[in-house]
């Protein structure tokens, strides 16, 4: 059996490799943003920070599940 991450966290290694920032960096950006709606945050990460849709969606979904937003 493998203990591979599931759900949004399964994207984290790729996000860190692709964008060169730890997940904590992205979570802090999401936390500091005045935006609160899932779609707004995803769009913001895509347009302002150059993330792909899947990566942005995974970060926002994880942040919301953790109670960040």
C-alpha positions in Angstrom: 0.0 0.0 0.0 1.1 3.5 -0.7 0.6 6.6 1.4 0.3 8.9 -1.6 -1.6 12.1 -0.9 -5.2 12.2 -2.1 -7.4 15.0 -3.2 -6.0 18.5 -3.6 -2.8 17.5 -1.8 -1.9 15.1 -4.6 -1.1 18.2 -6.7 1.3 19.7 -4.2 4.6 18.1 -5.3 3.9 19.3 -8.9 2.9 22.8 -7.7 6.1 23.2 -5.7 8.3 21.9 -8.6 6.5 23.9 -11.3 6.3 27.3 -9.5 9.4 27.0 -7.2 7.5 28.0 -4.1 6.4 25.9 -1.1 2.7 25.3 -0.5 2.9 27.5 2.6 3.7 30.4 0.3 0.5 29.9 -1.7 -1.6 29.3 1.4 -0.3 32.6 2.8 -1.2 34.5 -0.4 -4.7 33.0 -0.3 -5.0 33.9 3.4 -3.9 37.5 2.8 -6.2 38.0 -0.2 -9.4 40.0 0.3 -11.2 37.6 -2.0 -13.4 34.9 -0.4 -15.2 33.0 -3.1 -13.6 29.9 -4.5 -13.9 30.9 -8.1 -12.5 34.4 -7.5 -9.5 33.0 -5.7 -8.8 30.5 -8.5 -9.1 33.2 -11.1 -6.8 35.5 -9.1 -4.1 32.8 -8.7 -4.3 32.2 -12.4 -4.2 35.8 -13.6 -1.9 37.4 -11.0 0.4 34.5 -10.3 0.4 32.4 -13.5 -0.9 29.2 -12.0 -2.8 26.7 -14.1 -6.4 26.0 -13.4 -5.9 22.6 -11.7 -3.1 23.8 -9.5 -5.0 27.0 -8.5 -8.2 25.0 -7.8 -6.3 22.5 -5.7 -4.7 25.2 -3.6 -8.0 27.0 -3.0 -9.8 23.8 -2.2 -7.2 22.7 0.3 -7.1 26.2 1.9 -10.9 26.2 2.3 -10.9 22.7 3.7 -8.3 23.8 6.3 -10.4 26.8 7.2 -8.1 29.4 5.7 -10.9 31.1 3.7 
